[in-house]
Amino acid sequence: MSRKNWSREETIVAFNVYCKIPFKNSSKTNPTIIKYANIIGRSPSALNMKIGNLGRLDPELKKKGITGLVNGSQLEEIIWNEFHGNWDDLAFESEKIISKFQGKNIEDEVIVENFPTGKDKLKLVKTRVNQSFFRSSVLSAYNLTCCITGIKIPELLIASHIIPWSENVERTNPRNGLCLNNLHDKAFDKGLISIDTNYKITVSKYLLDYEKGENDFYFTQYKNKKIKLPEKFLPNLEFLKDHYSKFKNNEYN
């Protein structure tokens, strides 16, 4: 029996999955691979191979000497070129397709409580879907590990925006994200800590002075240390530069 060619929709779902799991953890036994393979009617081995094919197109993996699988299709390149960097569309389009494969409507899948009259429900649904995609992509890139402390407890981890959601058209871009624990996410959001373009942690004078008289050092111990870099979706240096410049000029320094 000849193998059925991958469709555009199946390949978009594969790209979605590529963003949601650490590349080195991709295998036919990975629960996420199994879940989405069942949704699109492919074997886990086939989906895992497609993830490997997409990996060959990722310049960040190439820089690390990770080449993915050598052979691939032109359709993979088309989908990669269409959606890599176009994160809002990838997130929503792929999640719509996943719902379609399941015989569902994505607008019915996202629960919107106390929906305000006169508001665009589809727009709100897209926002919720894209936020979920961003979180999954960022946390998987860091292998569910806080890039400052190394904490690996999923319930305590945040996909923290470098440039805030409210200020940024790159809000769904995984390269605008850091995996942080709750405490350091709050400090980063408030401008009490930052990360420079060498990926080193900077701590505000406010926190340094505060912890001089304390027995617990939640921030000063990480001063000038380099964050744990992700396998893919390396933080965008321009985004870090923007956050760092605001950090240097805020009231806490």
C-alpha positions as CSV (number, residue, x, y, z in Angstrom):
1,M,0.0,0.0,0.0
2,S,1.4,3.4,-1.0
3,R,1.7,6.0,1.8
4,K,-0.7,9.0,1.7
5,N,1.0,12.3,1.2
6,W,0.8,14.8,4.0
7,S,-1.8,17.5,3.5
8,R,-1.3,21.2,4.2
9,E,-3.5,21.0,7.3
10,E,-1.6,18.0,8.7
11,T,1.7,19.7,8.2
12,I,0.5,22.9,10.0
13,V,-0.6,20.7,12.9
14,A,2.9,19.1,12.9
15,F,4.4,22.6,13.1
16,N,2.2,23.3,16.0
17,V,3.5,20.2,17.8
18,Y,7.1,21.1,16.8
19,C,6.6,24.3,18.8
20,K,5.1,22.6,21.8
21,I,7.7,19.9,22.6
22,P,11.5,20.0,23.2
23,F,13.1,18.8,20.0
24,K,15.3,16.3,21.8
25,N,12.3,14.8,23.5
26,S,10.5,14.1,20.3
27,S,9.9,10.4,19.9
28,K,7.1,8.0,18.9
29,T,6.5,7.3,22.6
30,N,6.2,11.0,23.6
31,P,2.7,11.5,24.9
32,T,2.2,14.7,23.0
33,I,3.3,13.1,19.8
34,I,0.9,10.2,20.4
35,K,-2.0,12.6,21.2
36,Y,-1.7,14.7,18.1
37,A,-0.9,11.7,15.8
38,N,-4.2,10.2,16.9
39,I,-6.0,13.5,16.2
40,I,-4.8,13.7,12.6
41,G,-5.0,10.0,11.9
42,R,-1.2,9.4,11.5
43,S,1.0,7.0,13.4
44,P,3.2,8.4,16.2
45,S,6.3,7.3,14.1
46,A,5.1,9.3,11.1
47,L,4.4,12.5,13.2
48,N,7.7,12.1,14.9
49,M,9.5,11.9,11.6
50,K,7.7,15.0,10.4
51,I,8.9,16.9,13.5
52,G,12.4,15.8,12.6
53,N,11.9,17.1,9.0
54,L,10.8,20.5,10.4
55,G,13.8,20.6,12.7
56,R,16.1,20.6,9.7
57,L,14.7,24.0,8.7
58,D,15.3,25.6,12.1
59,P,18.3,27.9,11.9
60,E,18.7,27.9,15.7
61,L,19.1,24.1,15.8
62,K,21.6,24.3,13.0
63,K,23.7,26.7,15.0
64,K,23.9,24.0,17.7
65,G,24.8,21.3,15.2
66,I,21.3,19.8,15.5
67,T,20.2,19.2,11.9
68,G,17.0,17.2,12.3
69,L,16.3,14.7,9.6
70,V,18.0,15.2,6.3
71,N,15.2,14.5,3.9
72,G,11.9,16.5,3.8
73,S,9.2,17.7,1.5
74,Q,8.7,21.0,-0.3
75,L,5.4,21.4,1.6
76,E,7.3,21.5,4.9
77,E,9.4,24.4,3.6
78,I,6.3,26.2,2.4
79,I,4.6,25.9,5.7
80,W,7.8,26.9,7.6
81,N,8.3,30.0,5.5
82,E,4.7,31.0,5.8
83,F,4.3,30.7,9.5
84,H,7.8,30.9,11.1
85,G,7.8,34.5,12.4
86,N,4.1,34.8,11.8
87,W,3.2,33.4,15.2
88,D,-0.3,34.8,15.6
89,D,-1.5,33.2,12.5
90,L,0.3,29.9,13.2
91,A,-1.2,29.6,16.7
92,F,-4.8,30.3,15.7
93,E,-4.8,28.6,12.3
94,S,-3.2,25.4,13.7
95,E,-5.5,25.2,16.7
96,K,-8.6,25.7,14.4
97,I,-7.4,22.8,12.3
98,I,-6.9,20.6,15.4
99,S,-10.4,21.4,16.5
100,K,-11.7,20.6,13.0
101,F,-9.9,17.2,13.0
102,Q,-11.8,16.5,16.2
103,G,-15.1,17.5,14.7
104,K,-15.3,20.5,16.9
105,N,-15.6,24.3,16.5
106,I,-12.8,26.2,18.2
107,E,-15.2,29.0,19.3
108,D,-17.1,26.3,21.3
109,E,-13.9,24.9,22.8
110,V,-12.8,28.1,24.5
111,I,-15.1,29.0,27.4
112,V,-15.6,32.7,27.8
113,E,-17.4,33.5,31.0
114,N,-19.4,36.7,31.5
115,F,-18.7,37.7,27.9
116,P,-19.3,41.4,27.5
117,T,-22.1,42.5,25.3
118,G,-21.1,44.1,22.0
119,K,-17.6,42.5,22.0
120,D,-16.1,40.4,19.2
121,K,-16.1,36.9,20.6
122,L,-13.9,35.5,17.8
123,K,-11.3,38.1,18.6
124,L,-11.3,37.1,22.3
125,V,-11.2,33.4,21.5
126,K,-8.2,34.0,19.3
127,T,-6.5,35.9,22.1
128,R,-7.1,33.0,24.5
129,V,-5.9,30.4,22.0
130,N,-2.7,32.4,21.2
131,Q,-1.9,32.9,24.8
132,S,-2.1,29.2,25.4
133,F,0.1,28.5,22.4
134,F,2.7,31.0,23.6
135,R,2.8,29.4,27.0
136,S,3.2,25.9,25.6
137,S,5.9,27.0,23.2
138,V,8.0,28.9,25.7
139,L,7.8,26.4,28.5
140,S,8.7,23.5,26.2
141,A,11.6,25.5,24.7
142,Y,13.1,25.7,28.2
143,N,12.2,22.1,28.9
144,L,9.9,23.2,31.8
145,T,12.7,24.8,33.7
146,C,13.0,28.3,35.1
147,C,15.8,29.9,33.1
148,I,17.1,31.8,36.3
149,T,16.7,29.3,39.2
150,G,16.4,25.9,37.5
151,I,13.0,25.3,39.2
152,K,11.2,22.4,37.3
153,I,7.8,22.5,39.0
154,P,5.3,23.2,36.1
155,E,2.7,24.7,38.5
156,L,5.2,27.4,39.5
157,L,6.3,28.3,35.9
158,I,5.3,31.3,33.8
159,A,5.8,32.0,30.1
160,S,6.9,35.6,30.8
161,H,6.8,38.2,28.0
162,I,10.0,40.2,27.6
163,I,8.0,43.0,26.0
164,P,4.6,43.1,27.7
165,W,1.6,41.7,25.9
166,S,-0.1,45.0,26.0
167,E,2.7,46.8,24.2
168,N,3.8,44.4,21.6
169,V,2.8,43.1,18.2
170,E,5.1,40.1,18.8
171,R,3.0,38.9,21.7
172,T,2.7,35.3,20.4
173,N,6.4,35.1,19.3
174,P,8.1,32.4,21.5
175,R,11.3,34.5,21.2
176,N,9.5,37.2,23.2
177,G,9.3,34.7,26.1
178,L,11.2,33.5,29.1
179,C,10.4,30.6,31.3
180,L,10.4,32.0,34.9
181,N,9.0,30.9,38.2
182,N,6.2,33.0,39.7
183,L,8.5,35.1,41.9
184,H,11.1,36.0,39.3
185,D,8.4,36.6,36.7
186,K,6.8,39.2,39.0
187,A,10.2,40.8,39.6
188,F,11.0,40.9,35.8
189,D,7.6,42.3,35.1
190,K,8.1,45.1,37.7
191,G,11.5,46.0,36.4
192,L,13.3,44.8,39.5
193,I,15.5,42.4,37.5
194,S,16.4,42.2,33.9
195,I,18.5,40.3,31.4
196,D,21.1,42.0,29.2
197,T,22.1,41.1,25.7
198,N,24.8,38.8,26.9
199,Y,21.9,36.8,28.7
200,K,23.3,37.8,32.1
201,I,20.9,38.6,35.0
202,T,20.9,42.1,36.4
203,V,19.4,43.0,39.7
204,S,18.1,46.4,40.8
205,K,19.8,48.4,43.5
206,Y,16.5,48.2,45.4
207,L,16.7,44.4,45.7
208,L,20.4,44.4,46.3
209,D,20.0,46.9,49.2
210,Y,17.0,45.0,50.6
211,E,18.8,41.6,50.7
212,K,21.8,43.0,52.5
213,G,20.0,42.6,55.7
214,E,18.2,39.3,54.9
215,N,19.2,35.7,55.5
216,D,17.5,34.6,52.3
217,F,18.8,35.7,48.9
218,Y,16.3,35.1,46.2
219,F,17.8,37.6,43.7
220,T,21.4,38.6,44.6
221,Q,22.7,35.1,44.2
222,Y,21.9,35.2,40.5
223,K,23.4,38.6,39.8
224,N,25.6,38.5,36.7
225,K,24.9,34.8,36.1
226,K,23.9,33.7,32.7
227,I,20.4,32.4,32.2
228,K,19.8,28.8,31.0
229,L,19.3,29.2,27.3
230,P,16.5,27.3,25.5
231,E,17.0,24.6,23.0
232,K,15.1,26.7,20.4
233,F,13.3,30.1,20.4
234,L,16.4,31.9,21.8
235,P,15.3,35.3,23.4
236,N,15.3,38.1,20.8
237,L,18.2,40.4,21.6
238,E,16.2,43.5,20.6
239,F,13.4,42.6,23.0
240,L,16.0,42.0,25.8
241,K,17.6,45.4,24.9
242,D,14.3,47.1,25.2
243,H,13.5,45.6,28.6
244,Y,17.0,46.3,29.9
245,S,16.9,50.0,28.8
246,K,13.7,50.4,30.8
247,F,15.2,48.6,33.7
248,K,18.2,50.9,33.8
249,N,16.0,53.9,33.8
250,N,13.3,52.9,36.3
251,E,12.8,54.2,39.9
252,Y,14.4,51.1,41.5
253,N,17.9,52.0,40.2
